Amino acid sequence: MTTTLKCAFCSGTGKDPFDLLSQFAHCLVCNGTGQVETEEPMKKCVFCSGTGRNPLGARISCIVCGGKGFNHCSCETKCTQCKGTGKSSDGLPCTRCSGKGLS
């Protein structure tokens, strides 16, 4: 089952939040619709804290959730490697849980 949510990357505006190409460019995550679909069950992305933006400082979408702000995950157990943060010691996505924080 899929759920439609407001695009986290552009905050539902449908516009590129960083005006990288132009002030009129569409959001690359939602293709200008302001909405994204994700499969249930879903959890808020712990890697980007649900913002949909790459926490490593680049002006691109989150590499774990693809900019949606949520991940499809049926797991309930915190990842033992990253302790549920979704990040490895170098700040990249955890290799055990793929940055979801759950395994």
Secondary structure by P-SEA (a helix, b strand, c coil): cbbbbcccccccccccccccccccccccccccccbbbbccccccccccccccccccccccccccccccccccccccccccccccccccccccccccccccccc
